[in-house]
Amino acid sequence: MELSNQPSFDAPIPGQSLTMELGSRPWQSPSQFTNVDDTIDYYMERMSSENFMLQLADVLKMGTPVTTLANTIQLASVMEGVHTVDVGMLVLPMLMEMIMMVGDSAGIDYDSGMTDKSKPKTRDTFIAKVISDYEKEIEDVDLTDNTPEVAEEEEEEVMEEPKGLMARRT
C-alpha cells in the first residue's frame, strides 16, 4: 500500500452540508406524528406484522440487548421524519415492552440491557458465610431465660440556664 503525498480532491467541500435546501431532509420538516398516542399506534401496527416479529426474534437470539434495539428503531423513525426526538424518548419504554413481549412469546432468553454487567455478583460462598454466622449468633442467644435484664438508671434532669443574646437574665 502506497501513501500519496498528493492532496485528495474526492473529499467533501467544507460547508457542503449547509448548501442543501432547507426542509429537503426528513428531519428538517414537520414530523408525521406529533403526539405519543399516534406514535404508539404507528409502532403497534408496524411491529405486529409477522415478518417484523420473525426478524426481531432472530436479532434477539443473536444476543442484541432490548435497549439497543428499541433505541435503534426509534432513532431510525426520527431520521425518517415519523416523529420528533422527544416523542421518541417517551415511546421508548413501550417499544422495549413490545420487544420483550415478542421475545417471551417466542421463548427466547433475551438480554434486556438494563442490568449492569460490570457490577460484581454476590458470591454464593459469601451468602453461605453470612448464613452460618447468623446461625451461630442464634445458638449463642440463651432462649430459656425470657426475663430481660433492664438496668434502671434514673437520670436527673438538669436545667440548663438559657444562654445567648435573647436569654432572660435572672
Disulfide bonds with the S-S distance in Angstrom:
none
